[in-house]
């Protein structure tokens, strides 16, 4: 079948499955809407958590980031997995025993304060929206490239699907849809990875491909790298020849340490992850479920390092010194005489995510360190849809030649396309490419749905139910079950609307914005929950002071250095904004500790509550107030 | 459950967590970051050891750590009669 029809088929079937599940798993009560009734099997919950967790950023961008950053990229791999160890041991079991629906629930009850609850609600909404913006962009990219529809139409279709299963099914619908989405996603990631591993290293298991030898001879533009070289030796040799730092050379140890810490603490503090552990029946299940979630995540995350290395080597092998015109017309040949079909290059050029400019006028592509385009962080500015005689898209900002004898870079490659373009670069069968499209959409939609649900429940349950419509005397919500459920659905609809708007008008800095969400989650929630469980003496004064310190410090630092153009030279101790959440967390802990010790201890009933969440037995079902 | 017993349970819980988190720290922050250069001197089939820990190895250890924790805690729960 033709590629385009296959893509429609794969994406269409997967969407039909999601909608079918949504109809089957319609939520009938607030408990089903918020925590899927609290009866999800730990393995299913682990799988759903993995799908919820692995976003468009993991699926589409991460291998690309590592491909270009090399060794330093390990910070993302460790950071986004190591947080689960903290979740399993320090948070999940106690929060499950606590047995309410949301993170603001815990903060509000444990710190006996509606101020704390409201601060938590605001933080939850802010963190989740920044995160969801990135997902919607992912949906847009996949739609515009693979389904040949306009990005905006793509976002609308995505919104429609998410609307269907999150508004109807709530957490119950989302959980079971995510199980299906995990399956789609993992196959879509592993199949091309296995194909490429076989191609580059003749090794079936991609994780082992890192230890294997190359199956081909190729030229990096400076010298020939013979067949049978160890993969990472070949890669180190090639990238250093092109002026880059060696692939396996670690960057700044300090920034790697801080970034890893911020990502781990952020993972353990992200509300849409924490809430998953409210959905299983027992404390023991919450622990096991964190383990399964990490197993399912690890299958993909341990593959990413190999995919990153393979795709970098494939890029150099395929584009270095090939004649553009022959390449995109499928007339180029590799050294061993096989066809080097550059049709993919043309497609991505049309999509605006790759660009070439012939700086030295030899008609061939050269790839090396350095920007091929001036300004705008080295990104090309296309000259409308105008093309040159040889067919490449014209740009208005090519860089000037360096003229120093080294290879002049003429290529811009958006990191986001490394995974999506990989199967085409490697000339894999059409159905594999179609699968990738369905997988990318599954990754983006599953995460978006989880985030939207957290936003909806923060509004309907925490803000409306626990603050605004709270009966002062009984401390209970005056809303009926039915009207709270209706408000939950209305909030979900509103949240989808905002997310869609952000997807169509994305803030031009999605990657930074996601790092932002992690820094804030680390600095705001992680310490406050840990202290709530492990420090019985922690009181509301300490908690509120801590949350505000962590939030404001991290927020201000990132805003100043990322969005207001603060000078790198002014970094506090040279710390990059992406790692600043770590410092925010430490400040939070110190302030909370000092303030709590100089103010009265929490009331006896709160101390009893802490005692009770430490002991697993006697867990009730997740209950309402 | 008596307060003394609850306290003993909590102590055992904490000491289990601390031991496991030490391993967690060593395999990730230790091997993958702080001592990456030292470990990179060791190479297996072209893969430097520190690089491997940062890009793959630490993740395997994380998975094992969680399941060790689950088993240990189940045993402790059983011992104190607080399992569900």
Interface residues (C-beta under 8 A of the other chain):
Chain A: X66 X71 X73 X74 X75 X77 X78 X81 X82 X84 X85 X88 X89 X90 X93 X207 X210 X211 X212 X213 X229 X230 X231 X232 X233 X248 X250 X253 X256 X257 X260 X261 X282 X283 X284 X287 X288 X290 X291 X294 X295 X298 X301 X302 X305 X611 X614 X615 X616 X617 X619
Chain B: X1 X6 X9 X10 X13 X17 X20 X21 X24 X28 X29 X32 X33 X34 X36 X37 X40 X44 X45 X46 X47 X48 X50 X51 X52 X53 X54 X55 X56 X58 X59 X60 X62 X63 X65 X66 X67 X69 X70 X73 X74 X77 X81 X82 X83 X84
